[in-house]
Structure formats: C-alpha cells, structure tokens
C-alpha cells in the first residue's frame, strides 16, 4: 500500500512539477508541547492541472527525478481566487 498525503501546492513554476507542503501537528517527545511541522514533497503533475493554493492528494511513487518521489492523485479543493471590485468614488 502506497502512502497518500494531503497538502497545499506552494509552487507551480516548473512544467509537470509541483512543490506540495504537507503540514502535520505532533506532540514533542520530551517537552510534551504541541509542535507543527511542514514537509516539502516534489510531486509529478502530468497534465499541469493544479495551481498554487490548491489542496491536493498525492501518492508515493517510484523516483522520477532527483527530487520527485510523489505523484498527483487529485485536486481536493481548488484555490480561492480573490474578488476584485472596481469601485471609484
């Protein structure tokens, strides 16, 4: 069974490659404080369907390049685009 993670697309500058940040919250083993961490996964997106800000599901795969070890499964939630209004007063 391959691991599946959900994260947010942080960068889409390269063709067919996305930089996905996966956030996790855990308890520190010694101090018992709640700590949040971020893992960066370089993901293969064959059809360039995801954009910056999208919440995506990724799956572990064979190494596709030096950094890419994940592939895009689906876009869970598309990015929210800001509403621009032209109001002149």
C-alpha positions as CSV (number, residue, x, y, z in Angstrom):
1,X,0.0,0.0,0.0
2,X,1.4,3.3,-1.0
3,X,1.2,6.3,1.3
4,X,-1.2,9.1,0.5
5,X,-0.9,12.6,1.9
6,X,-2.9,15.8,1.6
7,X,-1.1,19.1,1.2
8,X,-1.2,22.6,-0.4
9,X,0.6,23.4,-3.6
10,X,3.2,26.0,-2.8
11,X,4.9,26.4,-6.2
12,X,4.0,25.6,-9.8
13,X,6.9,27.2,-11.6
14,X,8.2,24.1,-13.3
15,X,6.5,22.1,-16.1
16,X,4.8,19.0,-14.7
17,X,6.3,19.5,-11.2
18,X,4.6,20.9,-8.1
19,X,6.0,21.7,-4.7
20,X,3.5,20.5,-2.2
21,X,3.7,21.4,1.5
22,X,2.2,18.8,3.9
23,X,1.6,20.1,7.4
24,X,1.4,17.9,10.5
25,X,0.9,18.5,14.2
26,X,2.5,16.3,16.8
27,X,3.5,16.3,20.5
28,X,7.2,16.9,21.3
29,X,8.6,13.7,22.9
30,X,10.4,15.5,25.8
31,X,8.5,18.7,26.4
32,X,5.0,17.5,25.5
33,X,4.3,20.7,23.7
34,X,2.2,20.7,20.5
35,X,4.5,21.4,17.6
36,X,3.6,21.9,13.9
37,X,5.9,20.9,11.1
38,X,6.0,21.1,7.3
39,X,7.3,18.5,4.9
40,X,8.0,19.5,1.3
41,X,7.2,17.0,-1.4
42,X,8.1,17.5,-5.1
43,X,5.2,16.0,-7.0
44,X,4.7,14.9,-10.6
45,X,1.6,16.5,-12.2
46,X,1.4,15.1,-15.7
47,X,-1.4,17.4,-17.0
48,X,-0.5,20.5,-15.1
49,X,-4.0,20.6,-13.5
50,X,-3.0,22.0,-10.1
51,X,-2.2,25.7,-9.3
52,X,-0.7,27.5,-6.3
53,X,-3.1,27.3,-3.3
54,X,-4.9,24.1,-4.3
55,X,-5.3,21.4,-1.7
56,X,-4.2,18.2,-3.4
57,X,-3.9,14.5,-2.6
58,X,-0.5,12.9,-3.5
59,X,0.7,9.3,-3.6
60,X,4.1,7.8,-3.1
61,X,5.7,6.5,-6.4
62,X,8.9,5.4,-7.9
63,X,11.7,8.0,-8.2
64,X,11.0,10.1,-11.3
65,X,13.9,12.5,-10.9
66,X,16.4,13.6,-8.3
67,X,13.7,15.1,-6.1
68,X,10.4,13.8,-7.4
69,X,9.1,10.8,-5.4
70,X,5.4,11.6,-5.4
71,X,2.6,11.8,-8.0
72,X,-0.6,13.8,-8.0
73,X,-3.8,11.8,-7.4
74,X,-6.4,14.5,-7.4
75,X,-7.2,18.1,-6.6
76,X,-9.3,18.1,-3.4
77,X,-10.1,21.8,-3.2
78,X,-9.2,24.4,-5.8
79,X,-7.6,27.6,-4.7
80,X,-9.9,30.5,-3.7
81,X,-9.4,33.5,-6.1
82,X,-9.7,37.0,-4.6
83,X,-12.7,39.1,-5.8
84,X,-11.6,42.4,-7.3
85,X,-14.1,45.2,-7.5
86,X,-13.6,48.4,-9.5
87,X,-15.3,51.0,-7.4
88,X,-14.3,54.6,-7.9
89,X,-15.6,57.2,-5.5
